[in-house]
Every structure is written in C-alpha cells, then in structure tokens.
Amino acid sequence: MSRVELDDIQGLVRFAYKNLTEAVFLLLQVRDAVAARAWLAQVAPANAVSRIPPPSTAVQIALTSQGLRALGIDADTINAFSSEFVAGMAGDSSRSRRLGDLGSSDPSQWQWGASDRLPDAAVLLYAAPGRLEDLQRTIETQCSSGFQIIERLATSDMGGREPFGFVDGISQPELDWDRKRPAQDSTQLTYINLSCLGEFLLGYPNEYGLYTPRPLLAPSKDRLGILPRAEDATDCADLGRNGSYLVIRQLRQNVPAFWQALDQYVRGVAADRDLLAAALVGRTLSGEPLEPVQDAASESSATSVTVPPPQFNAFDYRSDPQGTRCPLGAHVRRANPRNADFPPGSGPILSRLARTLGLNATARTLDLEASTRFHRLLRRGREYGVSMTTAEALASQSDVRDQGLQFICLNANLQRQFEFVQSAWLMGSKFDGLHDESDPLLGNRIADKGGLSTDNLSLPQADGPCRRLTSLPQFITVLGGAYLFLPGIRALRFLSSAHA
Amino acid sequence: MTAGRERELRELLASMNASPGWADPRNALVPFGDFPQLHFARLVMLVDSTLADVQAYGLPPPRLPVYLAFIGDCDGSAPACLADLARRAGDGLRAIFAHCEGFQGELLAWMRSRDQRPAACYTNWVGRTVLQIREEAALQQLLSAQVNRTPLMSIAEAQQRRRGLRHYAQSQIAAGRLRLTSASPTPLGWWLAKVFNAIGMVLAGVVALPFLIALLPFLAIRLRTLETTDPEICPPPDPQALLELQQLEDYDVTNQYTALGSVKPGLFRRWLMTVVLTAIQFTCRHIFTRGYLARVQTIHFARWLYLDQKTRMLFTSNYDGGHQNYMDDFINKVAWGLNLVFSNGIGWPQTAWLIRRGARREHRFKYFQRRHQIPTQVWYKAYPGLTLIDLERNARIRAGLERNRMSDREALAWLQLL
C-alpha cells in the first residue's frame, strides 16, 4: 500500500484554511486556450502538507467539464469522469428536479452556473487578514490573458457562524490519511466518523473497498510521465488520483424571513424562539447537539465559537428513534443521520438473520434510511454578505439582504454523495418515514405531486402528538452552482501541458 | 409490435401522458383513473439493446421481435380487470394494439391469448385495495388537521382525545365527508389455493432436499467454475440513453423501473434461475406479504417474467424514492438477493458463492442495471404523493380508530401517528 502523496493533493481536501479568514472565489471562462494553459502550468496551488507556521495565502484550482473541453482535453478523457460532472449541475431539467432546484432556485433564474454563465474554472483564493487584496490583484493580472472573470464570489468572516447565526461546519468526516481502514467490503454495525480516503479522493479505495471510476490513460497519452500510475491498474496513468469533485452552490439566506417566521410561531417569546430554531437545525445556536454527547466532561465556553469542542460531533441518534429530542426532520439529522449499515439489535446469529430478512418489525422501523457512511460530504463553504443579529433580522422591514453561504463540498462520487444527500435526504419529502415536509432550512416548499405540501415540520413530543409547524416560508434560494474537478497537482500540470 | 410502426406507436403512447412518462389519469385512450381497482399500470416497448451480449459466449445474437408490454397491478381477479378494461377502454386499447402483429378479432380474447404469467410476483401488502388507500389517506388528512397537538396533561388524557377524534370521524362520515368502507371478505377459493400451494411447495422441497444435498458438491464446483469464467459486461451506460431514463423519473415520490436482459446460456443457469424464482414466488406468496421484501420496504409491486422460452427476463417494479435511493437499497440491503436471481443474467458483475460480491461492486452493478433499464413510455399510479410508509401509517390510524378499547399507552402511540 503506497503512502499518501500529500504534496500532490490540493490543500483544501485536508484543511479548511480557517486561519485564512479572507477568501474570494473567482469564476473564469477561457479566453485563449494557450494562454490559459500557460497560466495554469505556472500557478502553484497550495498542497496538503502541514506547515508550521501555516502559509498566509493559498490558491486552489478546479475545472468544470466545459473547462476541460475549452483547454483542449480530448472527449474520451473527459467522458471517463463521472457522468454527473460531465453533464454539469444545471445540465438537464431532470437533475434540477432531483436537486430541488425549482421555482425561484431554477437554473434559469441563476446569476451564474447555467447556459453562457457556466464557469470553465474556479480559482479559490484564501488569505490571512489584510492579505487578500494583493493576492487577488496578482492572480487576476496573471490569468487575464488566458481567462476572463465572469463572477467574483465574495466571502465574509462571520466568526464561524453562518448568517442565521448558528455555529457552522462542526460535523465533518475524518479522513483516513494513514490508510488504517482495510480496503475491503465489510458490514459496519456502528456509526463511525472515519471515512476511507476513496470517499473524497479519487485513486484510493472507497467504503466498498473499490476504486471509483475515473480517467485512466494509456501511458502513451502521458509521454512526459507527469501523472502517477493507478493503484488498481499499474499500467495506466491515473488522471484522477489525488483529485476530488468540488461542488459549489451560492445559497442566498433570507435571514429576516427565518427569524420573523420563528418569532411568529412562538408569539415573540425570545427563549422559545431560540429553542425552536435549535429544533429546526438540530443544534443550538452555539452548535451543541440536541442529543447527549459521548464525552460531556469538558464544558464548552461560549466565547470560543470558532473552534467547537470535539464532543459536539460525538453523538448519534440511536437513543432518540422518535425524534423527541432532535426532530427526525431537523437539518443536521437529515444531512447526516449517523446510522450504521444494519438496524440496531443484538443477539446471536438468528437475530442477525431475522434482521437481514426483514422479519424483525422493530428493526424495520429503524431501517428506513440508507447507511450514512456511503453518503458523507467534506464541507468547505464560506459565508458571504454582511452578518445581521437576530434583533436586526426581527426589525428588518426590507425583504432580503444579499447574504448567505458559498456552499462548497468535496466528494469522490457526485451521485452517491452530494446528489444523494441533497435529493434523498434534504429535499426528500418522505425522509425517514416523515411526510409533507422537506429540509426546514433548504426546502423549496414546492408541493409534491398529488398536491401534498412540503412546507411543514413535525416536532415529535414524548407526551402527545407531534407539534407541527405549517407554511414555513422559503429561507434559501440557489443563485448559482457548478460541479468541478479539483485535480491533484500533477494532474493539473498534465491538463495544462500542451499535449494533453 | 409490427416492424416499422415503432415511431407511430411511440407518438400515440406519448399522447396519453400529462408529463413525460407520467400518464394522464383521464387520457382519451385508456383513462386509468376510471378503473378504481387499478393501483399501477404501464405500457412499455421492450426494445432490447443488449441482445448482442450473447456473443460473449460465442453465440449469434437472436433475431427477436420487439414486444409491447401492458402491465397492471389490480385488486381482485386479473381476468375481471382485463375484461373491465376491454369493456370501458376498448377503443383506446384497440388503437394501441393495432400496432401489434396479428391483432384482430375480439379485443378481450386477443389480450387473454397473450397474457403472460410472471415467474414471480411481489405485492407489498396483499389485500390492501386502492379504495382503502384513498379512504385512509382522506382519514389521515382529516384527523391530522383536527387533533389537538398540545402536550397531554396526563397519559389518561390520550383516551379522551382519541374518543374526541372518534366522534369527529363519525360526524364526518355522517355528513358524507368521509367514507370508511369495510373490507370485502377474502374469497374462500383464494385461501384454499394459498394453503394447498404452501403445503405442496413444502412437500416438494422436502422431497427434493436429499437429492440437492447429494448433488451439492457437484453443483458447487459447477457454480464456482461458471462464476470465475462468466464474462462481465458492465460498460458505463450511453449518456443519451441515461438521460432519456432520467427524464422520466422523479415527478412523484414513487418511480417505475423496467429492465430487460438475456439469461446466461446452459442448463445449469436456467435451472438455477428457475429454482431461485420459484423460491421467490413462494416467499412472496407466503412470507413477504406485509410491507417488506427482506429489508426493502419501498417496493409496491415487482414482477419477474420469462421471455422467449426463458432465454430472456423482464423485471418491473414500482418503488418509493429516487433511483439513487433504490440502487442504494439494492446494494446495501439486499445485494445477496439480487445476486441470487440476476447473476444468471449475461454480464452481471462477478459473484462469489452465488450471494457475495456481485451487486456489492457498486459501479459495475450501477452501470449494468442502467444499461439494461428501458424507458417506460406510459406509467400510471393511482395515489400520487403517497409512499408505502404513508399507506401503512394511514392503515394503522384507521385500525386504531376502529378499535373499541385501548390502553393509555396505545392511545398515546396512536395519537403520535397523527
């Protein structure tokens, strides 16, 4: 088993660059392929090697399938990437339907990411306070002969909170950088947070112990020998190795609508408002889960919001099957149900057999959702716009300020990871046996076929029928989005070399 | 289908749809919505782009006509449903079947002469009728809107609230705003046939068992030989074909699936497939009749049908959730079951000991099944917006409503269903 080449992986896979609090994401289209390749060949993306002290700036480069075509990559190579990447996020109406990008979030309404506003490349710039302006000026000047900038996605530092006011980015999968988990297909009986590298990096075994398909090239196509060889096909050059798929979506958050709607439900009682907000999200404003955590020894201090304590991620929902503490439909429960491959239960081989055949009725009620470990996302988003306090949001008369999230996530399998989580879990109106509701934050509130509404939220109670919020307004609008390939650093050299 | 009339038929079928692949329940040809016994129906042209796969075994591709399949899932007897369709949608059906070879004479007799009995058939909940589903959905809507959702002061209050809702339901029934038709009795003949079938199958199994045990070493060797040499044919599906399938999906919380493929040549695979499907038919008739097919709780109806003297197989299903979810269930919950049947199909990802690997090999499996899936031109569902979990919950709401006595705990659990 070969070691992990940290110097060939773009740093974003390993780091969130939290100390680089300034960032801007440039969306580019190729103006001149030769000049574009020349710039890509000399730009130095930050890699995943740990440095002390950490660097004060970082540049990351990702390309869409349209971008690969514009750079002159041959069709066979491009088509060997995943079909979702090749088609693009806004590629066809059936994908938009699956992702819930309908109504005001329909790609026809997007500010970028559809038709002629689809980027070829994204250049992500991160910098320590005060350093971004210089970096951005340098990069924009350097790339201008090859690229034109179609959009600059600004970000702002909200101190680790997203615009609604919740501490964000707590739940992240831990990557198996040391490749300790055996590359094999075996059943996992408990939820674990450690993911095989192949879930986030191409060229490594995934949770099935398999290598995700990716462009494997005949060595004759890589005459200079730039690319690494594939682990699973040693006679092939692996264009995917150390690369990942990067999903970016600009999500505008209507903060006044969020707090004013909650305020109406609780008739202005501030304490109840925060409790209700926590029920929608599945965490308190400071990020504390609604389930008991495994190690509650060290109490968190409310001041250090940028680094939530690790126990905030050390829990699951096994002791709350009804959702009386954390509603089944809460945002974080939908996005990460923290279940295992198999419904819980104990006992000898007969009990296992009964659960395999579906004969155990209790197990069946706990077996409605897919196993979490195949559907994890590595989130790297940043907030944008001017943050607003709850009081400002409640007082706001104007409808919406432009603020929200530049959502970014990484995964090795767009269909099984990002698209699945977005469509089956977040948008799904029947998630975990629920009905008439979709994600309380992200839902587009569009009714199902048959006229059944999706703008409700049920809040189960141990001592009565579930409480129900109805007519939730839409809080989030998608303004743009794209699927990109975040190549390994040698792969980027290869793609920018003239004979690619 | 008559050669050369494919395009014409495609256009005719498209005219039945409200959106791509989704039948208008009141379409002019076969107004499915007028048939209260019909749960699901589909019209699908069985165009098989994988016929040449047998060349992997050195055999010439067979020359087979393209069939048109008309498939429905109904309450009561299938012949009666067919007769009803012929009587009330005869003109439309004649217009459709006029595109088929040898269509002449009396419609019903012609349809009956072409009726194919599936090798195995799964029904999520045997005995649950369309009428019951619709009435119970209406009941759920009424009670959920009516129930007092404040926390109970004491557990005893649960009984009180249930009584209140019972009165409310009775008043709604009296006012004609709600109907709860009692189930018609199961025909005695159906019960007898089921019991005789169970006894007969078990006896046959007991008789066959010693022979199977004696032959086991030979069968195992043969199986392993085939498993290690059978070719895998799992290229990525053609992007255009994939898009065509996706354009028919995700309009509702339920989707359709139709797949077609060739059976591996040789007697061993043919017999193995026959034994496995016989076993599946047995379990679907006697065990998996109450909401689940092993761990999968999202399939409304499924069918396995032999075509062309068992050289090909058609699989159809109606499932809740998106295609990705369905495939996830297949891989992570019942890969072993899929392998049992479909590893007898040409090109299936390599299995080990019949149930291991195979569908667990994620991408090969996903490519294989999409490549064998064919677009379903017309698809009808009688209760859009409802999943099997909804149907089961609604049935429990009704059962709880009609029960006379209940403990406090049971009354609370019942209220929580609302």
Interface residues (C-beta under 8 A of the other chain):
Chain A: N79 S83 V86 A87 D92 S93 S94 R95 R97 R98 D185 N206 Y208 L210 T212 P213 Q322 D341 R355 T356 L357 G358 R364 D367 L368 A370 S371 F374 Q415 R416 E419 F420 S423 A424 G428 S429 K430 G433 H435 D448 K449 G450 G451 L452 P460 Q461 D463 G464 P465 C466 R467 R468
Chain B: S144 V147 N148 R149 T150 P151 L152 I155 P236 P239 L242 L243 Q246 Q247 E249 D250 Y251 D252 V253 F288 G291 Y292 L293 A294 R295 V296 Q297 D320 G321 G322 Q324 N325 D328 D329 N332 K333 W336 R357 R360 R361 E362 H363 Y383 P384 G385 L386 T387 I389 D390 R393 L412 L415 Q416 L418
